[in-house]
Amino acid sequence: MASVRFRTLLLVSAALRVILILYGEWQDTHMEVRYTDIDYMVFSDAASLMAAGKSPFERSTYRYSPLLAFFLIPNSFLHRSWGKFLFSAADLLVGLFIRTILKLRGVPENLSMLSVIVWLFNPFTFTIGTRGNCEPIVCALVLWVFICLMNGRVLQAAFWYGLVVHFRIYPIIYALPILVILDPHVFRSGQKPSLQFWDPRQESPQNRSVTRLAQLLCPWFLLKSALTRERIVFSFISAAVFFLFTGLFYHLYGWEFLYEALLYHLTRTDPRHNFSIYFYHIYLQYNRKLSILEKLVSFLPQLIVQVVLVLSFAQDLPFCCLVQTVAFVAFNKVMTAQYFVWFFCLLPLVLAWSKMKLKWKGLSCMTLWVAGQLHWLMWGYLLEFNGRNVFLQLWMASILFLAANTYVLVSLIRDHRFSPVFTCLEKTSKGGKKLQ
């Protein structure tokens, strides 16, 4: 019965996406404002160049892995909407993976279905793929890495993690929590890790970040506990996959690929279309190269928050990655609307462990977050379309939006029931007897 309900939910959401793709074709033809994302045009042009045997980077502003252009080559000979169907299929796959992860963790069917609905019928997420944005592919790969880890398939997880970091660099922030959970007391050769099932009455004790930091700073701890077989294998395989694809495309497309697909994102500064609090400084200094100190000042808050979150929540991997992503996007030098889907795919994985009530705390979080975004967009519209000098007002809107993101982040943390994904396997003596 549950599988029938989920199948129906998936079919309805698939039909919705097909309708939106068809509507998008009509709007693009008959209306001045296009439904299709401008990035999709860039993807399609790059795919056409690749199909003609040329470099996809001949298309200006194409700053993605050549794999994306390769996947969209059928745009040139099947239909220009091929990529939208591909991204929407990945969107549905995310819904399937969310349900798989929640089932593995023993979440009741009703809560599992509600969590899936939060993704599949979120207006923001179902328009992302249908407008031609590639983020659903990244989301699906990240969740598949989680599933591989939960099933004890470390080699597979390492392969897909290396691939997704090559495809889209931001999942590199998940490397540290993944390495932390590859604990020798959880992952052992020939044994499947033991998962901790959902229990609304259980309040798992959370390790103190100060204690863990002291351990990490101890050289003996690093040698004895950190450098385990699973961590070394995961690091080696994921790095090998990343460098294999990077080296292959560097051989094919040279420095242009390396800069546009990777290095550009590390030094990217956008004076427009940027929700970040740093945008006004970037705008004022756009014709002057930023100093090392200025880059460090903008990077340090992000780094400090990331380290604190990992040290505090790494054992609860989906929640750790969620709050990491929210913080990463909020404190980044560049923040655009497509980045929000990065944490929307992780939110359904933690709702079953949240004590937050929809009324009124949940509503306040959603209202403040949406209002902060709409407020910014109002000033952005006056700047971009009306040419009005509202840079200071836009900067203030960015600060208010950061405050809204911070409020949501703190609320998520305060109302979350910390629940490690894995339980430690029982230690055994040399004779094979379990140690108490």
Salt bridges, closest charged atoms under 4 A:
GLU25 OE1 - ARG80 NH2 2.72
GLU25 OE2 - LYS84 NZ 3.82
ASP28 OD2 - ARG34 NH2 3.61
ASP37 OD2 - ARG131 NH1 3.94
ASP45 OD2 - ARG59 NE 2.85
ASP91 OD2 - ARG17 NE 2.91
GLU109 OE2 - ARG99 NH2 3.14
GLU135 OE2 - ARG168 NH2 2.72
ASP199 OD1 - ARG201 NE 3.46
GLU230 OE2 - ARG229 NH1 3.93
GLU260 OE1 - ARG63 NE 2.96
ASP270 OD2 - ARG268 NH2 2.72
GLU294 OE2 - HIS281 NE2 3.17
GLU294 OE2 - ARG288 NH2 2.94
ASP316 OD2 - HIS416 NE2 2.60
GLU384 OE2 - ARG272 NH1 3.72
ASP415 OD2 - LYS361 NZ 3.08
